[in-house]
Amino acid sequence: MRYVYIALIVILTAVVVLFQFQNLTAVTISLFTLSITMPASLLVFAVYALGMVTGGALLSLLRTWINRATRKPY
């Protein structure tokens, strides 16, 4: 089973590297007066990482609210 996991990691890494090399086209992102130019693959990974961070924070916040709302008073 260990070799299956290693093979999956190698395949996933190869797909990510291939994606990066095929999406080197520069894209420009503008927000108000700020403008940033970066490769499309970097933008995709940045948006994905930002989504993971904000999604995890939101899930943690909701769990805290639910736990506090269902906790019995002392």
Phi, psi and omega in degrees: 000329180299321180290330177294316178297317179297317179297318178296320178294318179295317179296315179297318178296319178296320179294319180295316180294318178298317177301317182296316181288333179274350181237054179271001179297134181281136175238149180247130179247130181238136173220112185057248180257355180274136180223131182231134176248130182207163176296149182299322181295322178294322177297316180298314180292324178295317179294320178297314180295319178296321177295321178296316182294311182290324178294319177295320179293319179294317179298318178296319179296316179296320178298319179297315180298318180294316179297319179290326181287330182262358180289138178282140177292153182284000000 
